[in-house]
Amino acid sequence: MVQLLADRNDIQFVLHEQFDVSQLSDFEPFTDFNKSVIDMILKEVRNLAIKEILPTNQTGDREGCTFSNGTITMPESFKTAWQHLREGEWFAPCQDVEWGGQGIPHTLNVAAQNYLFAANLSLLMVAGLNHAAGEIIETFGTDLQKKLYLKNLYTGHWSGTMLLTEADSGSNLGDLSATARRNGDGTYLLSGNKVFISGGDHDMADNIVHLVLARIEGAPEGSRGISLFIAPKIILDEAGAPIGPNDIVCTGIEEKMGLHGSPTCTMALGSRGKCFATLVGEENKGLSIMFLMMNKARLMVGSQGLACASSAYLYALDYARSRIQGALITDPEKKSVPIIQHPDIRRMLLTMKAYTEGSRSLLCYIAFLEDQKGIQGFGLPGEKCQDLIDILIPIAKAYVTDRAVEVCNMAVQVFGGYGYTNDFPVEQLLRDVRITTIYEGTNGIQAMDLLGRKIPMAGHRLFHLLLEEIDSTVENALSLGQLKAEGQALKQASDELKKTVERILSSDSDQDLLVSLAHASQLLEVFGDVILAWMLLWRGTIALKCLNCKPKKKWIDFYSGQLKSARFYYSTILPVTFGKMDVIQKSGDAAIEISDSEFGVK
């Protein structure tokens, strides 16, 4: 049977053999999640994704959202799918059961997201906003705010959004112009306009809880004066009864390259002077609150990219096995063969396989660290878990999504001319995945964050801890004869990465700093290359040990395939990484030295 969305065997391998997630069941709060329960949840979410969510993906892309007379109408099939997500409790699965979650481990949730996001990213992107909005309210909100909003968000009865971006303050939120005026009764009146608001309005939920960044009148300029507010679409009294519509409306939706089923809205706040809101947390702490939640949001975007890549790879693999085209140059009879036998197709498929599997391990590793950090006496200490999470998040968001775009692009290439048509799903996957490199902080911003904040943080402590973790895998590989060469190569690559980081951080002038920033994206790329090499070698060491235990036949090909993925990556992709590190170390300044006029005539 053809696999859809994600490789079941690979997900099982990552959860049970690479990370042994069921060991979490020895500790609170995960005592209910032993191996059999984990497998049952995976089976249920896979069935939900394939049977109920996936059929809505193409229709949603072709129908899209419609905006008329201030109202957004979603594709009809999305409303039924939304109900299925509610019934399965997939809006906030990691949150406490008390508030409507399932309390599942983050690692299991990342695996489940692989199926759900791959089934319909447009729908799940809107649904995923509930968790993010709810977690902010749960962490920083008042008891009344939690009572009014939390359970309805986590159960999908209502929807949540983040109103951050403005036309003149995209990535630089410190320049926003939306304002808040105190009413004297603890509430505020908001005024302003927001753009690119995902899920800003739709007809799948009875209410939409908007989290809005705005500046209270008289607050300091810049990022130090920004506060966070709740402005619901429908205003509630303290008992939770609806009072009436708030003065916050959608004035239009964007016509986008992809995610046609996801409404990207322009929102007007207070056009009649009556946009009521309540403060979340302290005044002027809005940005710090948002950034505390940013790690999980960026990990989720990485999961979106992985899901598209995973699905695209499986579609391309199935097509390559069934499409008969051309003879092998070595065949004297010139008999046409499935295109999977052609060397260049095999190269593309193996590249896609390596990137997809390595990315899955990376995202699950970060989620496993998130699970570990709250458990005393298990795994790494909480501080070390957080250090590793912090330094890996830019890689999880930027590197994984960059590779996901590459994988989806290769999938179109494997399909050839048919891949460029909407007769097959890969062209939609390529269009949809492209946004993941842009939102939740562009990948260029992730590169600057890695270079300017994460690597130097705490005297390079996070970076050195990461190198220690890589070294432990190297030592394991060196003890296994068949992976000794790869272990040596990873050690050489991590040493060269350390040298590259030291070189780029040695800037001692403003000009040097600008040159370093011009190489920040290249640094993130080589950083990610080394991390993926680590993940693939880690997988290889486990697969080799499993092969030595004489597994069942269906697993022999899987485990040997892991060794082939690692061998291919180390012989084909990692050597190029050394060349890229050499470029960074030489610190070419052409991108800084060229004048604006030298780019071309105005």
Secondary structure, DSSP 8 states (H G I E B T S, - for coil): ----SS-HHHHHIIIIIIS-GGGGGGSTT-TT--HHHHHHHHHHHHHIIIIIITHHHHHHHHH--EEETTEEE--HHHHHHHHHHHHTT-SSTTS-GGGT-----HHHHHHHHHHHHHH-HHHHHHHHHHHHHHHHHHHH--HHHIIIIIHHHHTTSSEEEEE--BTTBSS-GGG---EEEE-SSSEEEEEEEEEEEETSS-SSSS-EEEEEEEEETT--SGGGGEEEEEEESEEE-TTS-EEEE-SEEEEEE---SS-TTS-EEEEEE-TTS-EEEEEESSTT-HHHHHHHTHHHHHHHHHHHHHHHHHHHHHHHHHHHHH-EEEE-TT-TT--EEEGGGSHHHHHHHHHHHHHHHHHHHHHHHHHHHHHHTTSTTSSS-HHHHHHHHHHHHHIIIIIHHHHHHHHHHHHHHHHGGGGGSTTSTHHHHHHHHGGGGTSSS-HHHHHHHIIIIITTHHHHHHHHHHHHHHHHHHHHHHTSGGGHHHHHHHHHHHHHHHHHHHHHTT--SHHHHHHHHHTHHHHHHHHHHHHHHHHHHHHHHHHHHHHTT---HHHHHHHHHHHHHHHHIIIIIHHHHHHHHHHHHHT--HHHHS-TGGG---
